[in-house]
Amino acid sequence: MKHYYDTFPTPVGDFSAAIDEKGALLATAFGDVDALRTRYDADKLEHSPKRLAAVRREVTEYFSNKRETFTVPLAPVGTPFQQSVWAALQRIPSGETRTYGQLAAQLGRPAASRAVGRANATNPISLLVPCHRVIGANGKLTGYAFGEPIKQKLLAHEGAAK
């Protein structure tokens, strides 16, 4: 099965995205295509800016303060628990944050904050599935796959930074 990608600039650095043949988003990464390849397995990855035009448009609109939610179809691969965490991430409004414990409680598993953290860390579709909106119980930023400086910039862009 062919997968397609594009890399384009954003205010916080290059952003790469990959879609399947149906146009559903499989993975994203801040960085080039090599950064993208670390986020998911692809048998064949073909550069196709035209096929990723909708993703590029929505990400550009996000950074231009014209979009807070995304509508491109998503197809992340994960366990049912991971899928539930990623769905919960999408319900965190722009400009707000949640702790891992709050997400675990929201999912009806209050003792699973570490599992929620692990699912958050393995989110293959960063930005569009906003794992950057999750912070530590002490209110501090915690790890982000692309570095805490990018996480801080994303939160500041959304008005959620301290």
Secondary structure in CASP SS format (residue, H / E / C, confidence):
PFRMAT SS
TARGET T0000
AUTHOR 0000-0000-0000
METHOD secondary structure of the structure
MODEL  1
M C 1.00
K E 1.00
H E 1.00
Y E 1.00
Y E 1.00
D E 1.00
T E 1.00
F E 1.00
P E 1.00
T E 1.00
P C 1.00
V C 1.00
G E 1.00
D E 1.00
F E 1.00
S E 1.00
A E 1.00
A E 1.00
I E 1.00
D C 1.00
E C 1.00
K C 1.00
G C 1.00
A C 1.00
L E 1.00
L E 1.00
A E 1.00
T E 1.00
A E 1.00
F E 1.00
G C 1.00
D C 1.00
V H 1.00
D H 1.00
A H 1.00
L H 1.00
R H 1.00
T C 1.00
R C 1.00
Y C 1.00
D C 1.00
A C 1.00
D C 1.00
K E 1.00
L E 1.00
E E 1.00
H E 1.00
S C 1.00
P C 1.00
K C 1.00
R C 1.00
L C 1.00
A H 1.00
A H 1.00
V H 1.00
R H 1.00
R H 1.00
E H 1.00
V H 1.00
T H 1.00
E H 1.00
Y H 1.00
F H 1.00
S C 1.00
N C 1.00
K C 1.00
R C 1.00
E C 1.00
T C 1.00
F C 1.00
T C 1.00
V C 1.00
P C 1.00
L E 1.00
A C 1.00
P C 1.00
V C 1.00
G C 1.00
T C 1.00
P H 1.00
F H 1.00
Q H 1.00
Q H 1.00
S H 1.00
V H 1.00
W H 1.00
A H 1.00
A H 1.00
L H 1.00
Q H 1.00
R C 1.00
I C 1.00
P C 1.00
S C 1.00
G C 1.00
E C 1.00
T C 1.00
R E 1.00
T E 1.00
Y H 1.00
G H 1.00
Q H 1.00
L H 1.00
A H 1.00
A H 1.00
Q H 1.00
L C 1.00
G C 1.00
R C 1.00
P C 1.00
A C 1.00
A C 1.00
S H 1.00
R H 1.00
A H 1.00
V H 1.00
G H 1.00
R H 1.00
A H 1.00
N H 1.00
A H 1.00
T C 1.00
N C 1.00
P C 1.00
I C 1.00
S C 1.00
L C 1.00
L C 1.00
V C 1.00
P C 1.00
C H 1.00
H H 1.00
R H 1.00
V E 1.00
I E 1.00
G C 1.00
A C 1.00
N C 1.00
G C 1.00
K C 1.00
L C 1.00
T C 1.00
G C 1.00
Y C 1.00
A C 1.00
F C 1.00
G C 1.00
E H 1.00
P H 1.00
I H 1.00
K H 1.00
Q H 1.00
K H 1.00
L H 1.00
L H 1.00
A H 1.00
H H 1.00
E H 1.00
G C 1.00
A C 1.00
A C 1.00
K C 1.00
END
